[in-house]
């Protein structure tokens, strides 16, 4: 099984239970355990901030427009051929939103 994770906490849990060898891709925010940092990064962020007020303004504006705060490298994910992508559907500010991840199959080239 090949696993990609776009959620750092899921990556840590997978590694804790012995699944580190299954990982083929990780979030740009994943940095633990340290040995996974050499894996390909499949997400990115669309924002940069310098002040708390700027965080609030940019995040509120993006969410208000229905825009994700994160990017997903669909061609890289396709090349990694994961069987499973670990994600979440609780907070679109804390991590990439589920809808962005769910669009991946529609973009995938049939085998």
C-alpha positions, -999 to +999 in steps of 0.1 A: +000+000+000+012+035-009+000+064+014+002+102+009-006+124+038-018+160+037-023+162+075+007+163+098-011+146+127-022+117+105+014+114+093+027+112+129+001+086+138+008+065+108+045+065+116+039+058+153+019+027+145+047+014+122+034+027+088+063+050+079+074+027+051+040+032+034+044+070+030+052+082-005+043+119+000+037+145+027+024+179+036+046+210+035+040+212+072+051+177+080+084+176+099+080+147+123+093+122+126+125+137+111+131+108+087+101+117+066+114+151+056+131+136+026+097+125+011+082+146-017+061+175-006+026+174-021+010+205-006+019+242-003+005+274+012-010+303-008-004+329+019+023+346+038+019+367+069+038+392+090+012+403+115-018+389+133-040+415+116-027+404+082-034+367+090-070+376+099-075+397+068-060+373+043-076+342+058-110+358+060-108+372+025-097+338+010-123+318+029-150+344+020-142+339-017-142+301-013-105+298-020-083+273-004-054+285+017-033+256+004-022+241-029-021+205-039+005+192-065-018+170-085+008+159-111+032+149-083+005+130-065-004+112-097+032+103-102+035+089-067+004+067-072-009+066-036-036+041-028-048+063+001-046+100+009-048+109+046-067+141+051-094+158+072-128+176+069-128+196+101-110+229+093-101+245+060-078+269+078-057+244+097-050+221+067-060+216+031-098+213+026-114+180+018-130+194-014-096+201-029-084+166-022-117+151-035-111+168-069-080+147-075-097+117-090-114+139-116-080+153-127-063+119-128-053+103-161-069+069-165-045+039-165 
